[in-house]
Amino acid sequence: MPAVTRADVDRLAPRVAEHVRRTPVLDLAGGELGPTGTTATCRILAKLDLLQPTGSFKVRGATALLTDPQLQGALRDAGVIAASGGNFGLAVAWAARRLGLRATIVVPSSSPRAKLDPIVELGAELVVVDGVYADAAAHAEQLQTTAGAVPAHPYDQAQVVAGQGTCVRDLAAQVGRLDTVLVACGGGGLLAGTIAAVDDDVAVVAVETEGTPTLRAALAAGAPVDVEVAGIAASSLGARRIGAHAWAARSRVAASLTVTDAEVADAQVRLWQVARLIAEPGGAAALAALLSGRYVPAAGERVGVILCGANTDPGSVLSAAAPAPPPAR
């Protein structure tokens, strides 16, 4: 399998930029995010790709794939089919509607309604199957074989990975030098795309939750292995195993970190309190590594953090952020 390269990301960037937003960067001194000693002296440069049209970075990879000149005939004839926990399916549905293509999205029954209703509203055919992402992927493969539609993979397809890499490419163009980039990892498409897009001297740190440890399990086993998917971020980071593109790029991963569900929820609350931004759990996972002290930056370090998704019930964050009522007298 050929590795996705910097040249691939650069080649796709103009196509992607024609359709997606150039999202802003939130520039924070570490101390702004609350009482933690680990971030007080670093500079946090948070790429707000949760502000993309579908609420996640995945519109980048979907657009990169669906604008591929070599696929246009097949796309016009048979459309596109994708399996997703929600965010990628929504991205494919959005890109397909924008480009006038038919889309079928297969999702697991564990996906939240906040991610599914918009897929239908965008005109895609929605197929719900019992289980988690891996079950949806197996069903999508069966449908694709029958219908002949172009398959779209959320994290392990070269065009998609290169498209995701345009996120950190944009970040570097906006802020200049980066020492480190923290990236949430599920199947590893954003991780692999980030590695392809940054200079060799930029440290790339993968962040997973305890319930979605695909990279950690693969590193421990010496090869990709299946994991049980659970926890707060399962709908966005819930791949059953690390993708081949991310695994092939593992030598460029400076650190593989794991955060707890409680640490992710705390990051969601702090982001709301400081910046009035709602992030879904997977979208806040990279930030959680900083705020929890799982990643300890050096003094003056310029840390890029990709806030990659916002598709969650806002009430789940707002209720956690609400002050406790005063004690009864």
Secondary structure, 3 states (H helix, E strand, C coil): CCCCCHHHHHHHHHHHHCCCCCCCEEEEEHHHHCCCCCCCCCEEEEEEHHHCCCCECCHHHHHHHHCCHHHHHHHHHHCEEEECCCHHHHHHHHHHHHHCCCEEEEEECCCCHHHHHHHHHCCCEEEEECCCHHHHHHHHHHHHHHHCCEEECCCCCHHHHHHHHHHHHHHHHHHCCCCEEEEECCCCHHHHHHHHHCCCCCEEEEEEECCCCHHHHHHHHCCCCCCCCCCCCHHHHCCCCCCHHHHHCHHHEEEEEEECHHHHHHHHHHHHHHHCCCCCHHHHHHHHHHHCCCCCCCCCCEEEEEECECCCCHHHHHHHHCCCCCCCC
